Amino acid sequence: MTGSDQDRVVSPLADEDDRLIEGALRPKRLADFVGQGRVREQLSVVLEGALRRGRAPDHMLLSGPPGLGKTTIAMIIAAELGVPLRITSGPAIERAGDLASVLSTLGEGEVMFIDEIHRVARPAEEMLYLAMEDFRVDVVVGKGPGATAIPLDIAPFTLVGATTRAGLLPAPLRDRFGFTAHLDFYEPDELGVIVRRSAGLLGATLRDDGADEIAGRSRGTPRIANRLLRRVRDFAEVRADGVITRQVARDALELYEVDENGLDRLDRAVLSALVSRFGGGPVGLSTLAVAVGEEPETVEVVAEPFLVRAGLMARTPRGRVATAAAWPQLGMPLPASGPPGLGGPGTLFD
């Protein structure tokens, strides 16, 4: 993922500013967490049961698009259990020794959080199987025929893994999680509650209609909602009287090229290329990415999930296609025959 992807005001990925500010905005307890009602209820039962038994709860897997609160939930789990939290990420664990050094220092009942767990290196992944199941790791001493595996017991712990791509997790790893939860996009009213809470913590003066306007353009993602709030707050302080009303929010988000549906420049470029250059599709991901001057991963991970969820694009075995709603979104008339990409036989190059 390139740096420009994280610079988008509606990117669900966290940049450095987001990481610094999110620490102050994150809820600390499960009761303060907004949205994800079913996951909250399930977690409360799991954690309460573990506390009553006086034992570490099962390992937990959190999946879902970026920006929905997986890291926040991991922090809440540790806080509810009253234990320390160790945080690392899949890309940071390149060797089995990296993982062993973390596991060997865990205290009893501690929570270990691995973000993007599907990117853990294969040797470390195999060590993780043993650690999760038997609370033991085998440390290899020496090389070649003389190498010896020394078993090392580790304290019982709870692993919380987070992934944006659950399909990439190997089955043996996925099966070792006793609790799995998928986080869904938020409803506008839930995002409105989050925006109002964040405004209070940031000291911003926010009217209810301003909160609703920001929430409606936040693509169902709390991280985006909080980022838009900060941009609108700056606009209100510089170009208005410091009060965030609906009109101030609209003017600010127009400046940042975020429309009433939450689409930004990249989203509109993808839709425009799909409709204007390729007649609505189907077209392959790589071809579409070249047409908008972005990496295929950027289009697939950053733009596509929201466009598909908004009903503007569909993924088919033959390629990406525009739906009937894409033409009006771009201010263009729908072809009389309907969206070309949703019917007819495919070609060799779809």
C-alpha positions in Angstrom: 0.0 0.0 0.0 1.5 3.3 -1.0 1.7 6.4 1.1 -0.9 8.2 -1.1 -3.5 5.6 -0.1 -3.3 6.6 3.5 -3.4 10.3 2.6 -7.0 10.0 1.3 -9.4 11.6 3.7 -11.7 8.7 3.3 -9.1 6.0 3.5 -9.9 3.4 6.2 -6.2 2.9 6.8 -4.5 4.6 9.7 -1.8 7.2 9.2 0.5 8.5 11.8 -1.8 11.3 12.9 -4.7 8.8 13.2 -2.6 6.5 15.5 -1.7 9.4 17.8 -5.3 10.8 18.1 -7.1 7.5 18.1 -5.4 6.6 21.4 -7.3 9.5 23.1 -10.6 8.8 21.3 -10.8 5.0 21.9 -13.4 3.8 24.4 -11.7 2.0 27.3 -14.6 -0.4 28.3 -17.0 -2.6 26.4 -20.0 -0.6 27.8 -18.6 2.5 26.1 -18.1 0.8 22.7 -20.6 2.0 20.1 -22.0 -0.4 17.4 -21.3 -4.0 16.7 -24.1 -5.0 19.1 -23.9 -8.8 18.5 -20.1 -8.9 18.9 -20.3 -6.8 22.1 -22.9 -9.1 23.6 -20.9 -12.2 22.7 -17.7 -10.8 24.0 -19.3 -9.8 27.3 -20.4 -13.4 27.9 -17.0 -14.8 27.0 -15.1 -12.3 29.2 -17.5 -12.6 32.2 -17.2 -16.4 32.0 -13.4 -16.3 32.0 -13.4 -13.9 35.0 -15.7 -16.1 37.0 -13.5 -19.2 36.3 -10.3 -17.3 37.0 -8.8 -18.6 33.7 -7.7 -16.9 30.5 -10.4 -16.9 27.9 -10.2 -18.7 24.5 -8.1 -17.2 21.8 -10.1 -14.7 19.7 -10.0 -13.8 16.1 -11.4 -10.5 14.9 -12.0 -10.0 11.2 -13.4 -7.2 9.0 -12.4 -4.2 6.9 -9.9 -1.7 8.3 -11.0 1.1 10.6 -13.9 -0.7 12.3 -12.4 -1.1 15.8 -10.4 -4.4 15.9 -7.5 -2.9 17.7 -9.9 -1.0 20.1 -11.7 -4.2 20.9 -8.3 -6.0 21.7 -7.5 -3.2 24.1 -10.9 -3.4 25.7 -10.5 -7.2 26.1 -7.3 -6.6 28.1 -8.8 -3.8 30.1 -11.9 -5.9 31.0 -9.7 -8.8 32.1 -7.4 -6.4 34.0 -4.3 -7.7 32.4 -1.5 -6.2 30.3 -1.7 -6.1 26.5 1.2 -6.9 24.2 0.8 -5.5 20.7 2.6 -6.6 17.6 1.8 -7.2 13.9 2.1 -10.0 11.4 4.7 -8.2 9.2 6.9 -7.6 12.2 7.1 -11.4 13.0 9.5 -12.5 10.2 11.2 -15.4 12.1 10.2 -18.0 14.6 12.7 -16.4 17.0 10.8 -13.1 16.9 7.7 -14.8 18.1 9.5 -16.9 20.7 11.0 -13.8 22.3 7.6 -12.2 22.8 5.8 -15.4 23.9 8.5 -16.3 26.5 8.1 -13.0 28.3 4.3 -13.2 28.6 2.9 -13.3 32.1 0.0 -15.6 33.1 -3.3 -14.5 31.6 -1.8 -11.7 29.5 -3.4 -10.7 26.2 -1.2 -10.8 23.1 -2.6 -8.9 20.1 -1.3 -9.6 16.5 -2.7 -7.2 13.9 -2.8 -8.4 10.3 -2.2 -12.0 11.6 -2.6 -13.4 8.1 0.8 -11.9 7.3 2.8 -13.8 10.0 5.8 -15.6 8.4 5.3 -19.4 7.9 8.0 -20.6 10.4 6.5 -18.4 13.1 3.0 -19.5 12.2 3.9 -23.1 12.8 5.3 -22.1 16.2 2.2 -20.2 17.0 0.1 -23.4 16.5 2.0 -25.1 19.4 1.9 -22.0 21.6 -1.9 -21.6 21.2 -2.7 -25.2 21.8 -0.1 -26.4 24.4 1.3 -23.2 25.7 4.8 -24.4 24.7 7.3 -23.4 22.1 10.3 -25.4 20.8 13.4 -23.4 20.6 15.9 -24.7 18.1 19.6 -24.5 19.2 22.3 -25.1 16.7 22.2 -25.7 13.0 22.2 -28.7 10.6 22.3 -32.3 11.8 23.4 -31.2 15.3 20.4 -28.9 15.9 18.3 -29.6 19.0 14.8 -28.5 19.8 14.4 -27.5 23.4 10.8 -27.3 24.7 10.0 -24.1 26.6 6.8 -23.8 28.6 5.1 -20.4 28.4 2.4 -19.0 30.7 -1.3 -19.5 29.6 -2.2 -16.4 27.6 -5.0 -15.2 25.3 -4.1 -14.4 21.7 -6.3 -11.9 19.9 -5.7 -11.9 16.2 -7.0 -9.3 13.8 -7.2 -9.6 10.0 -8.7 -7.7 7.2 -8.5 -10.8 5.0 -9.8 -13.8 6.9 -9.7 -15.9 3.7 -5.9 -15.8 3.7 -5.7 -17.4 7.2 -4.5 -21.1 7.0 -7.2 -23.5 8.3 -5.0 -24.9 11.1 -4.5 -21.4 12.5 -8.2 -20.4 12.1 -9.3 -23.6 13.9 -7.3 -22.8 17.0 -9.4 -19.7 17.8 -12.2 -20.5 20.2 -14.0 -17.3 19.5 -14.3 -15.6 16.1 -16.1 -12.3 15.3 -16.7 -10.4 12.1 -17.0 -6.7 12.4 -19.5 -5.1 10.0 -19.8 -1.5 8.7 -21.6 0.9 11.0 -25.0 2.6 10.5 -25.1 6.4 10.2 -26.9 6.8 13.6 -24.1 4.8 15.3 -21.5 6.9 13.6 -23.4 10.0 14.8 -23.0 8.9 18.4 -19.2 8.3 17.8 -18.7 11.7 16.1 -20.5 13.5 19.0 -18.4 11.6 21.6 -15.2 12.4 19.7 -16.2 16.1 19.3 -16.6 16.3 23.1 -13.1 14.8 23.6 -11.6 17.1 21.0 -13.3 20.2 22.4 -15.1 20.9 19.1 -18.5 22.6 19.1 -20.7 20.2 17.1 -24.4 20.6 16.3 -26.6 17.5 15.8 -27.2 18.3 12.1 -23.4 18.7 11.6 -22.8 15.3 13.2 -25.4 13.7 11.0 -23.8 15.2 7.9 -20.4 13.9 8.8 -21.7 10.5 9.8 -23.6 10.1 6.5 -20.4 10.7 4.5 -18.1 8.4 6.6 -18.6 5.2 4.6 -19.7 3.2 7.7 -16.3 3.5 9.2 -15.5 5.1 12.6 -11.9 5.9 11.7 -13.1 7.9 8.6 -15.8 9.6 10.7 -13.2 10.8 13.2 -10.8 12.0 10.5 -13.6 13.9 8.7 -14.6 15.4 12.0 -11.0 16.8 12.5 -11.0 18.2 8.9 -14.4 19.8 9.4 -13.3 21.2 12.8 -10.3 22.9 11.2 -12.5 24.3 8.5 -15.0 25.6 11.0 -12.3 27.4 13.0 -10.6 28.9 9.9 -13.5 29.7 7.6 -16.5 29.9 10.0 -17.2 30.8 13.6 -15.9 27.5 15.0 -19.4 25.9 15.2 -19.9 22.8 13.1 -23.3 23.0 11.5 -24.7 21.0 8.6 -23.8 23.8 6.1 -20.3 24.1 7.5 -19.8 20.4 7.3 -21.0 20.4 3.7 -18.7 23.2 2.7 -15.7 21.6 4.4 -16.3 18.2 2.8 -16.9 19.7 -0.6 -13.4 21.3 -0.2 -12.0 17.8 0.5 -13.9 16.3 -2.4 -16.0 14.0 -0.3 -19.5 13.9 -1.7 -22.8 13.2 0.1 -22.4 9.4 -0.4 -18.8 9.4 0.9 -17.2 9.0 -2.5 -13.9 10.8 -3.1 -11.7 11.4 -6.1 -10.4 7.8 -6.4 -13.9 6.3 -6.1 -15.2 8.5 -8.8 -12.2 7.8 -11.0 -12.7 4.1 -10.7 -16.4 4.4 -11.5 -15.8 6.8 -14.3 -13.2 4.5 -15.9 -15.5 1.5 -15.5 -18.4 3.3 -17.1 -16.7 5.6 -19.7 -13.7 3.6 -20.9 -15.0 0.1 -20.5 -18.7 0.5 -21.1 -19.6 -0.7 -17.7 -17.4 -3.8 -17.8 -16.6 -6.5 -17.2 -13.0 -5.6 -16.8 -10.1 -7.1 -14.9 -8.8 -5.6 -11.7 -5.3 -4.9 -13.1 -6.6 -3.2 -16.2 -8.9 -1.1 -14.1 -6.1 -0.1 -11.8 -3.9 1.0 -14.7 -6.7 3.1 -16.1 -6.9 5.1 -12.9 -3.1 5.2 -12.3 -3.2 3.2 -9.0 -1.9 -0.1 -7.8 -4.3 -3.1 -8.1 -4.1 -3.6 -4.3 -5.2 0.0 -3.8 -8.3 -0.4 -5.9 -9.1 -3.8 -4.4 -8.6 -2.9 -0.7 -9.3 0.8 -0.5 -11.9 1.7 -3.2 -13.8 -1.5 -4.1 -15.2 -2.6 -0.7 -17.2 0.6 -0.4 -18.2 0.8 -4.0 -19.5 -2.8 -3.8 -21.3 -2.1 -0.5 -22.8 1.1 -2.0 -24.3 -0.9 -4.9 -22.2 0.9 -7.5 -20.0 -1.9 -8.6 -20.1 -5.7 -8.6 -17.5 -8.4 -8.7 -18.2 -11.2 -11.1 -16.3 -14.2 -12.4 -15.7 -12.3 -15.6 -14.4 -9.1 -13.9 -15.6 -5.9 -12.3 -18.9 -4.4 -13.6 -20.8 -1.2 -13.0 -24.3 -1.5 -11.6 -27.3 0.5 -12.8 -26.7 3.0 -10.0 -23.2 3.9 -11.2 -24.4 6.0 -14.2 -26.7 8.4 -12.2 -24.0 8.7 -9.5 -21.7 10.2 -12.2 -24.5 12.3 -13.7 -24.8 10.2 -16.8 -27.8 8.6 -18.4 -28.2 4.8 -18.1 -27.9 3.0 -21.4 -31.3 2.0 -22.8 -30.2 -1.7 -22.8 -29.2 -1.5 -19.1 -25.8 -2.0 -17.6 -23.8 -3.8 -20.3 -21.5 -5.7 -17.9 -24.2 -7.6 -16.0 -25.2 -9.9 -18.9 -23.8 -11.7 -21.9 -21.0 -14.1 -22.3 -17.5 -13.4 -21.1 -14.4 -13.1 -23.2 -10.9 -14.5 -22.8 -9.6 -11.2 -21.5 -12.3 -10.5 -18.9 
